[in-house]
Each structure stands twice: as C-alpha cells, then as structure tokens.
Amino acid sequence: MLRNALESGDMYVNHSNEFRQFEDDLISDARWSHKAAVLAEIGQPILQSPIAQTLAGLRAKLEDRLVAVNQRVSDCVNAYIKVVGQGEKRRWSLIYPTAPETGNGPFYSQLPGIGIADLLRFVNTQTNFLDDFKHVLDRGVKHEPDPREILACVVAFGTNMGLGKMAEVSGMSHAALITTARSYLRPETVHAANDVISNATAALSAFKLFNIREELHSSSDGQRFETQINTFNSRYSPKYFGWDKGVSACTVVANHVPINAKIIGTHEHESHFVFDLLYNNTSDIKPTRHSTDTHGTNQVNFWILHAFGYSFAPRYKTLQKKTASLVGFSLPSQYPADMLIRPANRVNEDLIISEWPNIQRIMASLAQKDTTQTTIVRKLSSYARQNNTKKALWELDNICRTIYILDFIDDVELRQSVQKALNRGEAYHRFRRAVAFINGGKFKVQTETEQQVWNDCARLIANAVIYYNTALLSKVYEQKVAVGDLDAIAFIQGMSPVAWQHVNMFGSFEFSDEDPDIDLEALAARYADSVFWSNATQPGQLDLFD
C-alpha cells in the first residue's frame, strides 16, 4: 500500500528527489507571480500565444493531413504503402526503402595509419581543446599543466585502460598521472573539451554534407556497459549482462557528431532523458529534428519537444498499434466510414484550455531548470500519476503524435530520414565500443562521476577521430568541387566520418611536446590521382598500405 501510494502521488516524501510533491519540482509561486516576464525570458512563442490560437492551428493541420493522407492512399499516389483486402477487411503496411551510408571502407583504407596519441595532438593544434582543462583550484596554480599527461589520462580513461596500465605503456609516472587526473579531468572540463571539438567539426565545409533533407537531424539511444564495481546506478539487466550489473550511456548524435551524453541506470527509461540531453546541449550544433526508437517515446515527449522548437520523429517498432490510438477534433463517427486511417478518439479541447496555465508553469519549470528535468518528465509520463493537468498534457501530446504518424505514413523520405539518423547513432555505438576496447569494455570505477568522466573521455576520442576524418573529407570535397567532378562530390556526400580502421588504438603510446607530422593537404592530394581515387571508391580493392 505504501509503494502504490508513493507511485500514484497520494503520498510524498519532502526530502526526496523522486517522491516529493510534484508542485515542489515546479517554478516557485514567487517567481511565477511574474509569469509574463518568465515566459518572455524563455522566448518560446507557443508558450506565450493564446492556447485557443494554438489549438486552431493544430486542428487545421491535423484535419488537413487526415484528408490528404487518405486521399493519396485511395488514389494510389503513395507508392510506398501496401493495401490488401476490401471494405472493412482492408489492411495496410509500409514499405521501407533504405539508403545506406559508407563508414569504414576503401576510402579510409588508402590512408597511412595514425596513432591515437598523434591524432589527439594534431586535433589539439587545430582546435586547442586542451585549453578547457582547467585546474580544479582555478587560481593560485604555480605551474602550467602538462599536455602530454592530460592526453595520456584522456586515453587511459576513454579506452578503459586505467592510469596504472597507461603509466606502464607510456613511460610516464603513475603518481603524475593520478595528480593530473584529479586536478584537470572533471565532468565539466571533459564536456567543455568535447564541445570545442564538436564546434570545430561543425565549422568544416564537409559538415553540411551530412545534413538530412537540408536540416540537422539528430538521434539518441542508450548503449549498455557492464560495471565491474557496483555503483548506485548499476543495475541488473539479464538481456545485456547476464548475472552481472551495468549502466547505460545515452548519447545524442547529430550529423555523426556525439554532441551530448549522460550515464543512466539500466532500470531508467531512456525517454525521460531525451529533452534533458537536447535542451542542455551546450555545443553550437543545434538539431531541429530528433529521432529515437520506441524506448525514447512516452506520453509527453512529442508536446515538450514541440513546445521548445524541436520536431520529434521516433521510429515505432509496431506502428500499426499506434495508429489505433490516433485522435481527431471531431467524434470518430463523424469521419467517413471508408477512411483507411482514421481517428479512434476525440481531442478534449476544453480540458486543455482549462489546464493551460498549469501547463505553462510546467514548461517554464523545464526551461528554467529549477529542478531535474528528468524527474519532471518521468512524473508527467507515468501512468500511475494522473490528474487533470497531466491528462491535458497527454491530449496535447496525442495531437502532435497523430500529426507525426500521418506524415510518417505519407512521406517515404521522412521514414528514410528517421532510419538514417538512427543508423548514425548505431554507427557511433560501434565506434564507441571500438574505442573502449580494453578490459572488455567494462567500467572499472567506483562512482557515478567517474563513469561520466570515463564515458566523456571515450566520446572525446571519438570526437577527435570524427574531426580528423571530416577535415580530410572537407579537403577532398573542396578539391573535387574545384574541378567540377560531380560523381566524386556525390560519393563524398554519402561518406561517413565515423571510421577508425586507419587509426591505431593499440600498441605503445608516445606523448611528446612536438607537433605531429600530419599534412592534410598532402593526404587530400592523393585523392586527386585517378587511380588512387578509383581504389578509394571501389570496394574490394587491395589496400595500398597493406
């Protein structure tokens, strides 16, 4: 009875983050008394507009899409939907054409190998990301940090090697590495260094080639990692760890670049962190559309992301079940009986209008970061916690979800885009797994903070390799544009910078003060030769550096 009361919100604990009263998670009464000023500071037009006006726009869009989508199916204009049967026995299914991208392949196999230490030093000469590793004391530091030691710590954590093993293979002092790690490697410094590399990648000419349908389309998903030492967020997951425990690393990937990441427990629902990861992204890469798999969806994400200017585009495992819960602004019986895709429920506009002030306060609380955004989203999307405000939010979410599903059914390019964005996330996961190859990819840390640092160090290494590849692609792209080689340009547009076959993640690590001997211009010049270009674009060719 106690558990059920806590989950339903009938009982709460004042000094708990998870089970305290929901109103305590929201913006304070004193601040909300200046509602107009708070909403103006947030700057989201939809929160400042009258709700009747917003509903009128959503009504027009939804009803128009219902008619248009069904008409295109009836006229056989939508060639990528398959309809079988007649009358009430009609059934439909979608066809999913694919457009794969090239990752590890001949293009990168033509390059000479480069050690991860040299690559990181080169990326630092281009971006100066090491400048963001500030000393924990921030003042009164008597000596400058040693870049070699910082890079060694990053590689030690990012590859799961640990400082002890790194001291053995690099010839550095173990005590010096421990001191450097404690002084300079913290979640905020590693995160800032990642942002610097991500921003530098976004400034390269090839970055815009990765746009999907002329927009920044990101995706997020969780990747499971086993933990050798039990931490507070380590949980059992027989599907992934058997009898052992582990955590999940949720990462947002936009145009192949991992722009934000967070370690969560495997017992936590990934959908509760989607808004948190997007809204708290501090890089210059700002996605406009975001995709997840079914685990990234809940009862409120469509509306929350819509309210803050994002287009939510998930991929459902069973789309047919979702179409059974579509909504409309009229009674289901008022829609034509021969509609193949039709609403099953009516939108409760009166409830939305009456609860709009409370919804505005919830949205303002999310924007102002007065409390953990994940906690608010979790409580809002929970089936156990129901009141009129949450039901009104679910109504708004159903409207946005219905419009999206209609677009998803009607637009084959949208389906391809969603799949493409999710594929990029999966490619990053494979890369992330290859980076953290030591110790079986298992975390061997004692705290959640250390898990975040180690994961962000692996992300930094991946970011550096992606920057290096994108910089090379940019040089080759500019080279082909200069000579007007349209076929080569089209090939480069389908390339992925998530490739690591030319990067040596193994062996000894030599960190020095000298600038790395890497000449991107010379590497790009190789691709101007017709024979070299043919080898780089034709699968199955022998590597020149075997």
MIKEKE-768270 format. One record per residue (C-alpha): x, y, z; residue in one letter. Coordinates in steps of 0.1 Angstrom, whole numbers, padded with zeros to 4 digits, always signed. Example, Ala and Ser with C-alpha at 12.3 -4.5 7.8 and 13.67 -1.06 7.14 Angstrom:
2
+0123-0045+0078a
+0137-0011+0071s
***
This chain:
546
+0000+0000+0000m
+0029+0024+0008l
+0045+0017-0025r
+0013+0022-0045n
+0006+0055-0027a
+0041+0068-0034l
+0039+0058-0071e
+0004+0074-0075s
+0015+0106-0058g
-0011+0102-0030d
+0018+0102-0005m
+0051+0121-0008y
+0084+0125+0010v
+0096+0161+0014n
+0133+0154+0014h
+0132+0130-0016s
+0140+0139-0051n
+0119+0112-0067e
+0089+0111-0044f
+0085+0146-0032r
+0053+0165-0040q
+0051+0173-0077f
+0044+0210-0071e
+0078+0213-0053d
+0095+0204-0086d
+0080+0234-0104l
+0089+0271-0105i
+0082+0288-0072s
+0050+0308-0066d
+0070+0340-0061a
+0087+0337-0095r
+0055+0325-0112w
+0037+0357-0100s
+0058+0374-0127h
+0045+0350-0153k
+0048+0373-0184a
+0084+0382-0176a
+0093+0345-0171v
+0077+0334-0204l
+0094+0363-0222a
+0127+0352-0208e
+0122+0317-0221i
+0113+0331-0255g
+0092+0302-0269q
+0063+0317-0289p
+0040+0288-0284i
+0040+0293-0246l
+0031+0330-0250q
+0004+0326-0276s
-0033+0320-0265p
-0040+0283-0263i
-0071+0287-0284a
-0050+0301-0313q
-0025+0272-0309t
-0053+0246-0309l
-0069+0262-0340a
-0035+0258-0359g
-0031+0222-0347l
-0068+0214-0357r
-0063+0228-0392a
-0031+0209-0397k
-0043+0176-0383l
-0076+0176-0402e
-0059+0185-0435d
-0034+0158-0431r
-0061+0132-0423l
-0079+0140-0456v
-0047+0143-0477a
-0031+0111-0464v
-0062+0090-0470n
-0068+0106-0504q
-0032+0098-0515r
-0037+0062-0504v
-0070+0059-0523s
-0055+0074-0554d
-0025+0051-0552c
-0002+0082-0552v
+0016+0069-0521n
+0036+0040-0538a
+0052+0030-0505y
+0021+0018-0487i
+0007-0016-0494k
-0031-0021-0490v
-0047-0056-0491v
-0083-0067-0488g
-0115-0048-0494q
-0141-0029-0473g
-0138-0034-0436e
-0111-0061-0441k
-0086-0037-0457r
-0052-0038-0441r
-0021-0017-0449w
+0016-0019-0443s
+0045+0004-0451l
+0075-0003-0474i
+0108+0009-0461y
+0134+0016-0488p
+0169+0021-0474t
+0197+0045-0483a
+0228+0032-0465p
+0259+0053-0458e
+0295+0043-0462t
+0315+0041-0430g
+0347+0020-0427n
+0356+0013-0463g
+0382+0017-0491p
+0382+0055-0488f
+0399+0053-0454y
+0419+0022-0460s
+0440+0041-0485q
+0453+0063-0457l
+0485+0056-0437p
+0479+0045-0402g
+0480+0071-0374i
+0484+0065-0337g
+0457+0078-0314i
+0482+0100-0295a
+0494+0117-0326d
+0458+0122-0338l
+0448+0138-0305l
+0478+0161-0306r
+0470+0171-0342f
+0434+0179-0333v
+0446+0200-0304n
+0468+0221-0328t
+0436+0227-0348q
+0411+0233-0320t
+0431+0240-0288n
+0407+0218-0268f
+0433+0212-0241l
+0428+0248-0230d
+0395+0238-0215d
+0411+0215-0190f
+0412+0240-0161k
+0428+0232-0127h
+0403+0223-0100v
+0416+0252-0078l
+0411+0277-0106d
+0436+0301-0091r
+0470+0300-0073g
+0483+0272-0096v
+0521+0276-0097k
+0527+0256-0129h
+0511+0250-0162e
+0495+0217-0170p
+0515+0191-0190d
+0495+0185-0222p
+0512+0150-0225r
+0498+0140-0191e
+0463+0153-0199i
+0462+0134-0232l
+0475+0103-0215a
+0448+0105-0189c
+0421+0110-0216v
+0433+0079-0235v
+0436+0059-0202a
+0400+0067-0192f
+0385+0066-0227g
+0399+0032-0236t
+0391+0018-0202n
+0429+0012-0198m
+0432+0029-0164g
+0461+0051-0152l
+0482+0022-0139g
+0484+0004-0173k
+0489+0037-0191m
+0519+0045-0169a
+0534+0012-0180e
+0529+0016-0217v
+0537+0053-0220s
+0567+0055-0197g
+0550+0083-0176m
+0549+0084-0138s
+0518+0068-0123h
+0518+0094-0095a
+0520+0123-0120a
+0491+0108-0140l
+0470+0105-0108i
+0477+0141-0099t
+0468+0153-0133t
+0436+0133-0135a
+0425+0146-0101r
+0434+0182-0110s
+0421+0186-0145y
+0397+0158-0156l
+0363+0165-0143r
+0328+0162-0159p
+0327+0199-0167e
+0362+0201-0182t
+0359+0170-0204v
+0324+0181-0215h
+0338+0216-0225a
+0367+0200-0244a
+0341+0178-0263n
+0322+0210-0272d
+0353+0227-0286v
+0360+0197-0310i
+0323+0194-0319s
+0321+0231-0328n
+0353+0229-0348a
+0338+0199-0368t
+0307+0219-0375a
+0328+0247-0390a
+0343+0224-0416l
+0330+0226-0452s
+0320+0188-0453a
+0299+0191-0422f
+0269+0205-0441k
+0270+0175-0464l
+0258+0153-0435f
+0225+0172-0432n
+0195+0150-0438i
+0169+0167-0460r
+0186+0201-0455e
+0183+0200-0417e
+0202+0190-0387l
+0186+0157-0378h
+0199+0141-0345s
+0191+0109-0328s
+0196+0095-0293s
+0199+0059-0279d
+0213+0041-0250g
+0244+0018-0251q
+0249-0007-0223r
+0282-0012-0205f
+0289-0037-0178e
+0304-0024-0145t
+0329-0044-0125q
+0324-0024-0094i
+0288-0018-0080n
+0278+0018-0081t
+0245+0034-0071f
+0232+0034-0107n
+0244-0001-0116s
+0215-0024-0122r
+0209-0060-0133y
+0199-0065-0170s
+0199-0101-0179p
+0194-0093-0216k
+0227-0074-0217y
+0248-0085-0187f
+0235-0119-0177g
+0241-0122-0139w
+0261-0090-0138d
+0253-0053-0134k
+0258-0024-0157g
+0248+0011-0168v
+0235+0028-0200s
+0252+0056-0219a
+0226+0078-0236c
+0242+0098-0264t
+0228+0124-0288v
+0244+0122-0323v
+0239+0150-0348a
+0254+0148-0383n
+0276+0119-0369h
+0290+0141-0341v
+0282+0130-0305p
+0272+0163-0290i
+0260+0153-0256n
+0259+0122-0234a
+0247+0110-0200k
+0252+0079-0179i
+0220+0064-0165i
+0209+0032-0148g
+0196+0004-0170t
+0164+0005-0149h
+0157+0041-0160e
+0136+0048-0191h
+0155+0065-0219e
+0125+0086-0229s
+0128+0106-0196h
+0162+0119-0207f
+0155+0129-0243v
+0146+0165-0235f
+0173+0169-0209d
+0200+0158-0234l
+0187+0181-0262l
+0179+0212-0242y
+0212+0211-0222n
+0233+0206-0253n
+0260+0233-0250t
+0277+0229-0284s
+0270+0251-0314d
+0253+0221-0332i
+0216+0227-0326k
+0194+0200-0341p
+0159+0208-0354t
+0146+0173-0357r
+0153+0144-0333h
+0147+0107-0336s
+0147+0078-0311t
+0135+0042-0312d
+0104+0031-0293t
+0122+0034-0260h
+0126+0071-0265g
+0088+0077-0266t
+0064+0084-0237n
+0032+0103-0230q
+0047+0138-0231v
+0078+0140-0253n
+0060+0149-0285f
+0045+0180-0269w
+0075+0190-0248i
+0099+0189-0278l
+0073+0207-0300h
+0069+0234-0274a
+0107+0241-0274f
+0111+0241-0312g
+0121+0205-0319y
+0104+0181-0343s
+0102+0148-0326f
+0105+0119-0351a
+0107+0085-0334p
+0107+0051-0351r
+0080+0028-0337y
+0085-0009-0335k
+0048-0016-0341t
+0034+0014-0359l
+0000-0004-0365q
-0007-0003-0328k
+0000+0034-0326k
-0025+0041-0355t
-0052+0025-0334a
-0050+0054-0309s
-0050+0084-0333l
-0070+0114-0323v
-0091+0140-0342g
-0110+0171-0333f
-0144+0155-0342s
-0160+0124-0330l
-0147+0092-0347p
-0182+0085-0361s
-0182+0119-0379q
-0153+0108-0402y
-0161+0090-0435p
-0165+0053-0430a
-0143+0045-0459d
-0113+0062-0444m
-0084+0037-0442l
-0066+0057-0415i
-0090+0073-0391r
-0090+0087-0355p
-0102+0065-0327a
-0107+0092-0301n
-0117+0129-0299r
-0094+0156-0285v
-0106+0171-0252n
-0101+0208-0261e
-0120+0221-0230d
-0096+0202-0207l
-0065+0216-0225i
-0079+0252-0223i
-0088+0249-0186s
-0054+0235-0177e
-0033+0257-0199w
-0020+0280-0171p
-0007+0249-0153n
+0009+0235-0184i
+0027+0268-0190q
+0041+0266-0155r
+0054+0231-0161i
+0070+0241-0194m
+0086+0272-0177a
+0100+0249-0149s
+0116+0227-0176l
+0131+0257-0193a
+0143+0274-0161q
+0160+0242-0149k
+0146+0248-0114d
+0147+0210-0108t
+0159+0179-0125t
+0142+0179-0159q
+0143+0141-0160t
+0123+0140-0127t
+0095+0162-0141i
+0093+0143-0174v
+0092+0109-0155r
+0064+0121-0133k
+0044+0136-0162l
+0047+0105-0184s
+0040+0080-0156s
+0007+0061-0159y
+0004+0059-0121a
+0004+0096-0116r
-0028+0110-0131q
-0046+0144-0127n
-0063+0168-0150n
-0031+0187-0158t
-0013+0156-0169k
-0043+0144-0188k
-0043+0177-0207a
-0006+0173-0215l
-0013+0139-0228w
-0041+0153-0250e
-0016+0178-0265l
+0009+0150-0270d
-0017+0129-0288n
-0023+0157-0312i
+0014+0161-0321c
+0018+0123-0323r
-0011+0119-0346t
+0002+0146-0370i
+0036+0130-0370y
+0023+0095-0377i
+0002+0108-0406l
+0034+0124-0420d
+0054+0092-0414f
+0029+0071-0433i
+0026+0096-0462d
+0063+0106-0466d
+0087+0079-0475v
+0116+0103-0474e
+0107+0111-0437l
+0109+0074-0430r
+0143+0071-0447q
+0155+0102-0427s
+0145+0087-0394v
+0162+0054-0402q
+0193+0072-0414k
+0195+0093-0382a
+0192+0062-0361l
+0217+0043-0382n
+0242+0071-0374r
+0236+0066-0337g
+0242+0028-0341e
+0274+0036-0361a
+0286+0058-0332y
+0279+0030-0307h
+0301+0006-0327r
+0328+0032-0328f
+0324+0039-0291r
+0327+0002-0284r
+0359+0000-0305a
+0374+0030-0286v
+0368+0014-0251a
+0382-0019-0262f
+0403-0027-0231i
+0390-0046-0201n
+0362-0060-0223g
+0346-0025-0225g
+0337-0027-0188k
+0337+0002-0164f
+0361-0002-0135k
+0352+0029-0115v
+0337+0034-0081q
+0314+0064-0085t
+0289+0078-0110e
+0311+0109-0115t
+0339+0087-0127e
+0316+0068-0150q
+0306+0102-0166q
+0343+0112-0169v
+0353+0079-0185w
+0324+0080-0209n
+0331+0116-0219d
+0368+0108-0225c
+0357+0080-0249a
+0334+0105-0265r
+0363+0130-0268l
+0385+0104-0286i
+0356+0096-0309a
+0350+0133-0315n
+0387+0138-0323a
+0387+0110-0349v
+0355+0123-0364i
+0370+0158-0367y
+0401+0143-0383y
+0380+0124-0409n
+0357+0154-0415t
+0387+0177-0421a
+0401+0152-0446l
+0367+0149-0463l
+0365+0187-0464s
+0398+0189-0482k
+0389+0163-0508v
+0354+0178-0512y
+0369+0212-0520e
+0393+0196-0543q
+0365+0178-0563k
+0344+0210-0563v
+0373+0229-0578a
+0375+0205-0608v
+0337+0201-0611g
+0337+0163-0605d
+0300+0158-0598l
+0303+0120-0594d
+0330+0124-0568a
+0310+0151-0550i
+0280+0128-0548a
+0302+0100-0534f
+0316+0122-0507i
+0281+0133-0497q
+0274+0097-0489g
+0305+0092-0468m
+0305+0089-0431s
+0333+0103-0409p
+0327+0076-0383v
+0356+0054-0394a
+0386+0042-0374w
+0403+0015-0395q
+0432+0039-0402h
+0436+0048-0365v
+0458+0027-0343n
+0440+0022-0310m
+0465-0004-0298f
+0502-0007-0291g
+0525+0017-0272s
+0515+0054-0266f
+0542+0081-0271e
+0531+0115-0259f
+0555+0143-0268s
+0557+0181-0269d
+0565+0182-0307e
+0538+0190-0332d
+0526+0158-0350p
+0538+0154-0386d
+0504+0153-0403i
+0497+0172-0435d
+0461+0171-0445l
+0468+0189-0478e
+0492+0161-0488a
+0468+0134-0478l
+0440+0151-0497a
+0463+0155-0527a
+0464+0117-0530r
+0428+0116-0539y
+0434+0139-0570a
+0451+0109-0587d
+0426+0090-0607s
+0440+0055-0598v
+0441+0064-0561f
+0405+0077-0563w
+0393+0046-0580s
+0409+0024-0553n
+0393+0046-0526a
+0358+0044-0540t
+0356+0008-0553q
+0350-0019-0527p
+0372-0050-0527g
+0404-0032-0538q
+0437-0040-0521l
+0449-0015-0496d
+0479+0005-0507l
+0494+0003-0472f
+0489-0034-0465d
***
